[in-house]
Amino acid sequence: MEKSNREYVISIFSENQAGVLNRVTSVFLRRKINIESLKVSETSIKGISMFTIVANTTAEVVPLLVDQIEKIVDVIRAEYHTADELITQEIALYKIDSAILRNGGLETILSKYGARVVEANREYTVVEMTGFKKDTEALKSELEERGLLMQYTRSGTIALYRDSLEDTLRQLGENASEAVG
């Protein structure tokens, strides 16, 4: 029986130290797992960063991957989820040919996807959209089909937990401070 890949969101909380990103990504490299998106940002707890990594792997491999990541010295906690277990969004920017402004039709496309213009000039218009990956990809496809897309970028997944992790993070932060102090 073939094991099928699915998309997982891996959340990693770590001390804000140089080199953690390299050590985390090397775990994926050793297992030959491609990272689809990666975002690192500070959390509401001083000194703790959160990595949000999206990767396709199997249900058998993802817990092993997370266990390996948790063994990294500066990692406080690592977990995996499917996207529907978290509150996820991404932001996408689209540079499109400004000819659509002269020909009309941009308003219809923008309202259909809930996108907005962030910059416009004679050559191009930059449109921003926040939403689920499937929605940002759908707008990209429509702009490509119309021959309007000049450039495209997206942030990758950003995520929040549905349950509050603030108390857990604060406790983890206090434990990390005590260990250092």
Phi and psi restraints in degrees (value plus and minus 20) as a CYANA .aco file:
   2 GLU   PHI     -99.8   -59.8
   2 GLU   PSI     115.4   155.4
   3 LYS   PHI    -107.7   -67.7
   3 LYS   PSI     108.0   148.0
   4 SER   PHI    -116.4   -76.4
   4 SER   PSI     124.0   164.0
   5 ASN   PHI    -101.1   -61.1
   5 ASN   PSI     129.1   169.1
   6 ARG   PHI    -163.3  -123.3
   6 ARG   PSI     145.2   185.2
   7 GLU   PHI    -103.3   -63.3
   7 GLU   PSI     109.4   149.4
   8 TYR   PHI    -142.4  -102.4
   8 TYR   PSI     126.4   166.4
   9 VAL   PHI    -124.6   -84.6
   9 VAL   PSI      99.9   139.9
  10 ILE   PHI    -126.4   -86.4
  10 ILE   PSI     101.0   141.0
  11 SER   PHI    -124.9   -84.9
  11 SER   PSI     109.4   149.4
  12 ILE   PHI    -148.2  -108.2
  12 ILE   PSI     106.7   146.7
  13 PHE   PHI    -126.4   -86.4
  13 PHE   PSI     109.1   149.1
  14 SER   PHI    -162.3  -122.3
  14 SER   PSI     143.9   183.9
  15 GLU   PHI     -89.0   -49.0
  15 GLU   PSI     126.6   166.6
  16 ASN   PHI     -98.8   -58.8
  16 ASN   PSI      62.2   102.2
  17 GLN   PHI    -145.5  -105.5
  17 GLN   PSI     128.6   168.6
  18 ALA   PHI     -85.7   -45.7
  18 ALA   PSI     120.9   160.9
  19 GLY   PHI      75.1   115.1
  19 GLY   PSI     -32.7     7.3
  20 VAL   PHI     -84.8   -44.8
  20 VAL   PSI     -63.0   -23.0
  21 LEU   PHI     -77.0   -37.0
  21 LEU   PSI     -65.6   -25.6
  22 ASN   PHI     -81.6   -41.6
  22 ASN   PSI     -63.4   -23.4
  23 ARG   PHI     -87.0   -47.0
  23 ARG   PSI     -58.0   -18.0
  24 VAL   PHI     -86.9   -46.9
  24 VAL   PSI     -69.1   -29.1
  25 THR   PHI     -86.6   -46.6
  25 THR   PSI     -46.9    -6.9
  26 SER   PHI     -87.4   -47.4
  26 SER   PSI     -47.6    -7.6
  27 VAL   PHI     -83.5   -43.5
  27 VAL   PSI     -61.7   -21.7
  28 PHE   PHI     -86.5   -46.5
  28 PHE   PSI     -63.1   -23.1
  29 LEU   PHI     -79.6   -39.6
  29 LEU   PSI     -67.1   -27.1
  30 ARG   PHI     -80.6   -40.6
  30 ARG   PSI     -53.0   -13.0
  31 ARG   PHI    -111.6   -71.6
  31 ARG   PSI     -17.6    22.4
  32 LYS   PHI      37.3    77.3
  32 LYS   PSI      23.2    63.2
  33 ILE   PHI    -127.9   -87.9
  33 ILE   PSI     103.7   143.7
  34 ASN   PHI     -98.2   -58.2
  34 ASN   PSI     113.5   153.5
  35 ILE   PHI    -106.3   -66.3
  35 ILE   PSI      99.9   139.9
  36 GLU   PHI     -97.7   -57.7
  36 GLU   PSI     -60.7   -20.7
  37 SER   PHI    -173.3  -133.3
  37 SER   PSI     132.6   172.6
  38 LEU   PHI    -165.3  -125.3
  38 LEU   PSI     110.1   150.1
  39 LYS   PHI    -155.6  -115.6
  39 LYS   PSI     114.3   154.3
  40 VAL   PHI    -143.3  -103.3
  40 VAL   PSI     112.8   152.8
  41 SER   PHI    -170.6  -130.6
  41 SER   PSI     144.8   184.8
  42 GLU   PHI     -92.4   -52.4
  42 GLU   PSI     136.6   176.6
  43 THR   PHI    -123.0   -83.0
  43 THR   PSI    -196.7  -156.7
  44 SER   PHI     -94.4   -54.4
  44 SER   PSI     -26.6    13.4
  45 ILE   PHI    -121.8   -81.8
  45 ILE   PSI     100.7   140.7
  46 LYS   PHI     -76.3   -36.3
  46 LYS   PSI     111.3   151.3
  47 GLY   PHI      66.9   106.9
  47 GLY   PSI     -22.0    18.0
  48 ILE   PHI    -135.6   -95.6
  48 ILE   PSI     108.2   148.2
  49 SER   PHI    -126.2   -86.2
  49 SER   PSI     135.2   175.2
  50 MET   PHI    -140.7  -100.7
  50 MET   PSI     105.7   145.7
  51 PHE   PHI    -116.0   -76.0
  51 PHE   PSI     114.5   154.5
  52 THR   PHI    -140.0  -100.0
  52 THR   PSI      90.9   130.9
  53 ILE   PHI    -138.7   -98.7
  53 ILE   PSI     110.3   150.3
  54 VAL   PHI    -128.7   -88.7
  54 VAL   PSI     108.2   148.2
  55 ALA   PHI    -167.4  -127.4
  55 ALA   PSI     131.8   171.8
  56 ASN   PHI    -119.8   -79.8
  56 ASN   PSI     103.8   143.8
  57 THR   PHI    -177.3  -137.3
  57 THR   PSI    -194.3  -154.3
  58 THR   PHI    -116.8   -76.8
  58 THR   PSI     142.7   182.7
  59 ALA   PHI     -84.2   -44.2
  59 ALA   PSI     -44.6    -4.6
  60 GLU   PHI     -99.7   -59.7
  60 GLU   PSI     -52.9   -12.9
  61 VAL   PHI    -104.7   -64.7
  61 VAL   PSI     -57.0   -17.0
  62 VAL   PHI     -78.4   -38.4
  62 VAL   PSI     -60.7   -20.7
  63 PRO   PHI     -87.6   -47.6
  63 PRO   PSI     -52.7   -12.7
  64 LEU   PHI     -86.7   -46.7
  64 LEU   PSI     -60.6   -20.6
  65 LEU   PHI     -81.3   -41.3
  65 LEU   PSI     -67.3   -27.3
  66 VAL   PHI     -84.6   -44.6
  66 VAL   PSI     -59.8   -19.8
  67 ASP   PHI     -80.3   -40.3
  67 ASP   PSI     -61.8   -21.8
  68 GLN   PHI     -84.1   -44.1
  68 GLN   PSI     -61.8   -21.8
  69 ILE   PHI     -84.0   -44.0
  69 ILE   PSI     -59.7   -19.7
  70 GLU   PHI     -84.6   -44.6
  70 GLU   PSI     -39.5     0.5
  71 LYS   PHI    -100.1   -60.1
  71 LYS   PSI     -30.0    10.0
  72 ILE   PHI     -88.7   -48.7
  72 ILE   PSI     113.9   153.9
  73 VAL   PHI     -70.5   -30.5
  73 VAL   PSI     -69.6   -29.6
  74 ASP   PHI    -104.9   -64.9
  74 ASP   PSI     -21.7    18.3
  75 VAL   PHI    -102.0   -62.0
  75 VAL   PSI     107.7   147.7
  76 ILE   PHI    -110.5   -70.5
  76 ILE   PSI     -60.9   -20.9
  77 ARG   PHI    -179.0  -139.0
  77 ARG   PSI     124.2   164.2
  78 ALA   PHI    -157.6  -117.6
  78 ALA   PSI     121.5   161.5
  79 GLU   PHI    -164.6  -124.6
  79 GLU   PSI     139.3   179.3
  80 TYR   PHI    -147.6  -107.6
  80 TYR   PSI     130.6   170.6
  81 HIS   PHI    -167.8  -127.8
  81 HIS   PSI     143.2   183.2
  82 THR   PHI    -108.7   -68.7
  82 THR   PSI     138.3   178.3
  83 ALA   PHI     -79.0   -39.0
  83 ALA   PSI     -50.9   -10.9
  84 ASP   PHI     -95.8   -55.8
  84 ASP   PSI     -29.8    10.2
  85 GLU   PHI    -107.0   -67.0
  85 GLU   PSI     -27.8    12.2
  86 LEU   PHI    -144.2  -104.2
  86 LEU   PSI     148.4   188.4
  87 ILE   PHI    -113.0   -73.0
  87 ILE   PSI      90.6   130.6
  88 THR   PHI    -142.7  -102.7
  88 THR   PSI     127.9   167.9
  89 GLN   PHI    -173.0  -133.0
  89 GLN   PSI     149.3   189.3
  90 GLU   PHI    -167.7  -127.7
  90 GLU   PSI     141.7   181.7
  91 ILE   PHI    -135.8   -95.8
  91 ILE   PSI     121.1   161.1
  92 ALA   PHI    -150.3  -110.3
  92 ALA   PSI     123.9   163.9
  93 LEU   PHI    -138.1   -98.1
  93 LEU   PSI     117.5   157.5
  94 TYR   PHI    -146.4  -106.4
  94 TYR   PSI     103.9   143.9
  95 LYS   PHI    -117.1   -77.1
  95 LYS   PSI      98.5   138.5
  96 ILE   PHI    -142.7  -102.7
  96 ILE   PSI     137.3   177.3
  97 ASP   PHI     -83.8   -43.8
  97 ASP   PSI     108.1   148.1
  98 SER   PHI     -89.6   -49.6
  98 SER   PSI     -26.1    13.9
  99 ALA   PHI     -77.7   -37.7
  99 ALA   PSI     -50.1   -10.1
 100 ILE   PHI     -83.3   -43.3
 100 ILE   PSI     -48.1    -8.1
 101 LEU   PHI     -87.6   -47.6
 101 LEU   PSI     -60.2   -20.2
 102 ARG   PHI     -91.8   -51.8
 102 ARG   PSI     -52.4   -12.4
 103 ASN   PHI    -111.0   -71.0
 103 ASN   PSI     -28.8    11.2
 104 GLY   PHI      60.0   100.0
 104 GLY   PSI     149.8   189.8
 105 GLY   PHI      85.9   125.9
 105 GLY   PSI     -36.2     3.8
 106 LEU   PHI     -86.9   -46.9
 106 LEU   PSI     -60.8   -20.8
 107 GLU   PHI     -76.1   -36.1
 107 GLU   PSI     -61.5   -21.5
 108 THR   PHI     -83.5   -43.5
 108 THR   PSI     -66.1   -26.1
 109 ILE   PHI     -84.3   -44.3
 109 ILE   PSI     -65.7   -25.7
 110 LEU   PHI     -81.1   -41.1
 110 LEU   PSI     -65.0   -25.0
 111 SER   PHI     -89.3   -49.3
 111 SER   PSI     -53.7   -13.7
 112 LYS   PHI     -80.7   -40.7
 112 LYS   PSI     -57.0   -17.0
 113 TYR   PHI    -126.7   -86.7
 113 TYR   PSI     -21.6    18.4
 114 GLY   PHI      47.9    87.9
 114 GLY   PSI      12.6    52.6
 115 ALA   PHI    -116.9   -76.9
 115 ALA   PSI     147.3   187.3
 116 ARG   PHI    -163.5  -123.5
 116 ARG   PSI     133.0   173.0
 117 VAL   PHI     -99.3   -59.3
 117 VAL   PSI     110.8   150.8
 118 VAL   PHI    -130.5   -90.5
 118 VAL   PSI     -38.4     1.6
 119 GLU   PHI    -179.7  -139.7
 119 GLU   PSI     121.4   161.4
 120 ALA   PHI    -163.4  -123.4
 120 ALA   PSI     118.4   158.4
 121 ASN   PHI    -166.9  -126.9
 121 ASN   PSI    -191.2  -151.2
 122 ARG   PHI     -83.9   -43.9
 122 ARG   PSI     -56.7   -16.7
 123 GLU   PHI    -106.8   -66.8
 123 GLU   PSI     -60.6   -20.6
 124 TYR   PHI    -166.9  -126.9
 124 TYR   PSI     143.2   183.2
 125 THR   PHI    -148.9  -108.9
 125 THR   PSI     114.8   154.8
 126 VAL   PHI    -123.6   -83.6
 126 VAL   PSI     107.1   147.1
 127 VAL   PHI    -135.3   -95.3
 127 VAL   PSI     120.1   160.1
 128 GLU   PHI    -136.0   -96.0
 128 GLU   PSI     120.0   160.0
 129 MET   PHI    -159.9  -119.9
 129 MET   PSI     116.1   156.1
 130 THR   PHI    -134.9   -94.9
 130 THR   PSI     114.0   154.0
 131 GLY   PHI     153.7   193.7
 131 GLY   PSI    -182.8  -142.8
 132 PHE   PHI     -98.2   -58.2
 132 PHE   PSI     136.1   176.1
 133 LYS   PHI     -73.7   -33.7
 133 LYS   PSI     -64.3   -24.3
 134 LYS   PHI     -80.8   -40.8
 134 LYS   PSI     -53.2   -13.2
 135 ASP   PHI     -96.3   -56.3
 135 ASP   PSI     -62.4   -22.4
 136 THR   PHI     -86.0   -46.0
 136 THR   PSI     -54.0   -14.0
 137 GLU   PHI     -90.2   -50.2
 137 GLU   PSI     -55.5   -15.5
 138 ALA   PHI     -84.4   -44.4
 138 ALA   PSI     -62.4   -22.4
 139 LEU   PHI     -84.0   -44.0
 139 LEU   PSI     -62.4   -22.4
 140 LYS   PHI     -76.7   -36.7
 140 LYS   PSI     -67.5   -27.5
 141 SER   PHI     -80.9   -40.9
 141 SER   PSI     -63.3   -23.3
 142 GLU   PHI     -83.9   -43.9
 142 GLU   PSI     -62.6   -22.6
 143 LEU   PHI     -85.3   -45.3
 143 LEU   PSI     -58.1   -18.1
 144 GLU   PHI     -84.3   -44.3
 144 GLU   PSI     -65.7   -25.7
 145 GLU   PHI     -79.3   -39.3
 145 GLU   PSI     -53.7   -13.7
 146 ARG   PHI    -104.4   -64.4
 146 ARG   PSI     -23.7    16.3
 147 GLY   PHI      52.8    92.8
 147 GLY   PSI       4.8    44.8
 148 LEU   PHI    -121.8   -81.8
 148 LEU   PSI     -41.0    -1.0
 149 LEU   PHI     -95.8   -55.8
 149 LEU   PSI     100.9   140.9
 150 MET   PHI    -120.5   -80.5
 150 MET   PSI     -56.8   -16.8
 151 GLN   PHI    -176.5  -136.5
 151 GLN   PSI     131.7   171.7
 152 TYR   PHI    -170.2  -130.2
 152 TYR   PSI     120.6   160.6
 153 THR   PHI    -169.9  -129.9
 153 THR   PSI     132.4   172.4
 154 ARG   PHI    -158.6  -118.6
 154 ARG   PSI     136.2   176.2
 155 SER   PHI     -96.5   -56.5
 155 SER   PSI     -43.3    -3.3
 156 GLY   PHI      65.6   105.6
 156 GLY   PSI     156.0   196.0
 157 THR   PHI     -91.6   -51.6
 157 THR   PSI     112.3   152.3
 158 ILE   PHI    -133.8   -93.8
 158 ILE   PSI     126.6   166.6
 159 ALA   PHI    -162.1  -122.1
 159 ALA   PSI     129.2   169.2
 160 LEU   PHI    -148.0  -108.0
 160 LEU   PSI     128.1   168.1
 161 TYR   PHI     -97.4   -57.4
 161 TYR   PSI     123.1   163.1
 162 ARG   PHI     -88.7   -48.7
 162 ARG   PSI     -59.5   -19.5
 163 ASP   PHI    -107.1   -67.1
 163 ASP   PSI     132.5   172.5
 164 SER   PHI     -92.7   -52.7
 164 SER   PSI     107.3   147.3
 165 LEU   PHI    -130.0   -90.0
 165 LEU   PSI     -14.1    25.9
 166 GLU   PHI     -78.5   -38.5
 166 GLU   PSI     -65.6   -25.6
 167 ASP   PHI     -83.8   -43.8
 167 ASP   PSI     -63.2   -23.2
 168 THR   PHI     -82.4   -42.4
 168 THR   PSI     -64.0   -24.0
 169 LEU   PHI     -84.5   -44.5
 169 LEU   PSI     -61.9   -21.9
 170 ARG   PHI     -81.0   -41.0
 170 ARG   PSI     -64.2   -24.2
 171 GLN   PHI     -82.9   -42.9
 171 GLN   PSI     -63.2   -23.2
 172 LEU   PHI     -81.4   -41.4
 172 LEU   PSI     -61.5   -21.5
 173 GLY   PHI     -83.9   -43.9
 173 GLY   PSI     -61.4   -21.4
 174 GLU   PHI     -85.3   -45.3
 174 GLU   PSI     -61.5   -21.5
 175 ASN   PHI     -83.6   -43.6
 175 ASN   PSI     -59.7   -19.7
 176 ALA   PHI     -86.6   -46.6
 176 ALA   PSI     -59.8   -19.8
 177 SER   PHI     -85.1   -45.1
 177 SER   PSI     -61.3   -21.3
 178 GLU   PHI     -85.3   -45.3
 178 GLU   PSI     -57.8   -17.8
 179 ALA   PHI     -86.0   -46.0
 179 ALA   PSI     -57.1   -17.1
 180 VAL   PHI     -95.6   -55.6
 180 VAL   PSI     -61.3   -21.3
